[in-house]
């Protein structure tokens, strides 16, 4: 028998595991077990993290701690202060374990490979058994995903998504997809036109309470030189907040989400998007309840199938798929660079100081809110980095740093694979390369921009368009066997030698202008001269 002072199971709860239904709490004995949570500076400095991302994690953790204590659970909580604290989870856990007698450490699988290795190293150091549990939050376990990969020559979301629909019965009736099609993506590409978006109810806002205000004060003090603003911080940081945000989306924005999910508009950061991705990734919401709410809206005729299916595809399809890719291919996946991209990330990604209006708008919004929707990420900031040829790991570290919903399992495959094609086609069947005309079609960003998306050369040439043709030229041989690139490469061949020479010269000028003599931030948070 363990003595009363011995902790039988010390349940490690990480910042993205704020789920009262977590398998870590199965069989929890209030008399023998305890919870351990830790705020450590290293989780905010291993990439130069946006203040809003730091705040949402710490505020949500503290609220979760308080909720557990109200349920009479013992919670040992390591809180950051304004100056000194353990720099890593490894250090904090070792320091705690050195002062306690613990029979076993228990945790649900972390959302980052790096964090798992840290906790495993700490367990070895203190010589305490560590049990890592499967994360029941997700709908597809690792074994099932690995079996899917083994059954196919080339992984593709669409077929994985269909199998998930069949397995779960989601949007399935009498064995067939509701609405007659598996995918309504063609109906999900609407733009607003000159008149702009229809009237959109403002998303539910959550005014910081005393706990969150204390965190904001800490972040402004401790991480003063980090990017981003906290003036508009109103993200859901509790389970009740998250459920209210979900209900608000289902009622007010889901009906138009399908048609306009890819559209962009100046001064409209949220449009018809849900604003629940951070709550989902912190585990304040369960994907099953999110999907069920969308299905119920369809059944009650409150949202059309193209909206509901498009939304469900994001949760049941992409979210599960990228997690499977992440854990199957890590840690090697982190350093993939199929296109041999070697440019540094332009400094304006950290400031928004650029004369390209689409990038200024998207990055400015990101710095203000810690948020941009998926097309702003994929087809503005991601597209520019792709055609410029930025080192994919630097792009990854930027995305991980600046978005409130960024956890590596979901961010890395989307950035490195989908956006930068650095995995050579595991995530995407082709590079998402396009000229500035795509942005012109899907937004009003080009209206007030000094550049013309139709031009690749000359003073008014859009850098996106110049770099697009340069990108195709640089990778023509490598992409030649990709049938999905055939039309783009055929269009490239129509360019004369002289025109391509002019385009390539201008592309090189763009690279030089963006990198030579500039100051750019280091991942540690300190600035360095290039």
Beta strands, then each sheet from edge to edge (+ up, - down):
strand 1: 7-12
strand 2: 34-38
strand 3: 75-78
strand 4: 102-108
strand 5: 129-133
strand 6: 172-173
strand 7: 176-177
strand 8: 519-521
strand 9: 527-529
sheet 1: 3+ 2+ 1+ 4+ 5+
sheet 2: 6+ 7-
sheet 3: 8+ 9-
end
